[in-house]
Amino acid sequence: MSTPSATSAPLTLDRIRSEIAGIIHESPEDIGLDDSLVDWGLDSLRLLNLITAWNQTGLQLDMSELAGQLTLNAIWKVIRQRQAGA
């Protein structure tokens, strides 16, 4: 299982989609913004790996913030708020 590489660059929706697609071995363009990522095979261990990598960019995400809303749109909303300092 590959994990995304951590950089200090801000996360973008495209980057998040690409990293999720990579960890579940799917093509990024196939994953819809409101698709259930659980249905695509994103389990809690893979989500934890993603959160750990994303937190290395300076975010302070918690598994509980994302676990109940596993769509790209929902994850992006939380990340965007954090990046804006909300």
C-alpha positions as CSV (number, residue, x, y, z in Angstrom):
1,M,0.0,0.0,0.0
2,S,1.5,3.3,-1.0
3,T,1.1,6.4,1.1
4,P,1.1,9.9,-0.3
5,S,4.3,11.9,0.1
6,A,4.2,14.8,2.5
7,T,5.0,18.3,1.3
8,S,4.4,21.7,2.7
9,A,2.4,22.7,-0.4
10,P,-1.3,23.5,0.3
11,L,-3.6,20.6,-0.4
12,T,-5.9,21.0,-3.5
13,L,-9.0,19.1,-4.4
14,D,-7.1,17.6,-7.3
15,R,-4.2,16.5,-5.1
16,I,-6.6,15.0,-2.5
17,R,-8.5,13.1,-5.3
18,S,-5.2,11.8,-6.7
19,E,-3.9,10.7,-3.4
20,I,-7.1,8.9,-2.5
21,A,-7.2,7.3,-5.9
22,G,-3.6,6.1,-5.5
23,I,-4.2,4.6,-2.1
24,I,-7.2,2.6,-3.4
25,H,-5.6,1.8,-6.7
26,E,-8.2,3.6,-8.9
27,S,-8.1,6.3,-11.5
28,P,-8.7,9.8,-10.1
29,E,-11.1,10.8,-12.8
30,D,-13.4,7.8,-12.0
31,I,-14.1,9.0,-8.5
32,G,-17.0,11.4,-8.3
33,L,-17.1,14.3,-5.8
34,D,-20.0,12.9,-4.0
35,D,-19.2,9.2,-4.3
36,S,-18.9,7.2,-1.1
37,L,-15.2,6.6,-0.7
38,V,-16.1,3.6,1.4
39,D,-17.8,2.1,-1.6
40,W,-14.5,2.7,-3.5
41,G,-12.6,0.7,-0.9
42,L,-11.3,3.5,1.4
43,D,-11.1,1.8,4.8
44,S,-10.1,3.3,8.2
45,L,-6.5,2.3,7.9
46,R,-6.1,3.9,4.5
47,L,-7.9,7.0,5.7
48,L,-5.5,7.2,8.7
49,N,-2.5,7.0,6.4
50,L,-4.0,9.9,4.3
51,I,-4.7,12.0,7.4
52,T,-1.2,11.4,8.7
53,A,0.3,12.6,5.4
54,W,-2.0,15.6,5.1
55,N,-1.2,16.6,8.7
56,Q,2.4,16.7,7.7
57,T,1.5,19.7,5.5
58,G,0.6,21.6,8.7
59,L,-3.1,20.6,9.1
60,Q,-4.4,19.2,12.3
61,L,-7.1,16.8,11.0
62,D,-8.6,14.2,13.2
63,M,-10.0,10.8,12.0
64,S,-13.3,11.6,13.7
65,E,-13.8,14.7,11.6
66,L,-13.7,12.8,8.4
67,A,-14.9,9.3,9.2
68,G,-18.6,10.1,9.0
69,Q,-18.4,12.0,5.7
70,L,-16.3,10.1,3.3
71,T,-16.8,11.9,0.0
72,L,-14.3,14.1,-1.8
73,N,-16.6,17.1,-1.3
74,A,-16.9,16.5,2.4
75,I,-13.2,15.9,3.0
76,W,-12.3,19.0,0.8
77,K,-14.7,21.2,2.8
78,V,-13.0,20.3,6.1
79,I,-9.5,20.7,4.6
80,R,-10.4,24.0,3.0
81,Q,-11.7,25.3,6.3
82,R,-8.5,24.3,8.1
83,Q,-6.3,25.8,5.4
84,A,-8.3,29.1,5.8
85,G,-7.6,29.0,9.5
86,A,-11.3,28.4,10.5
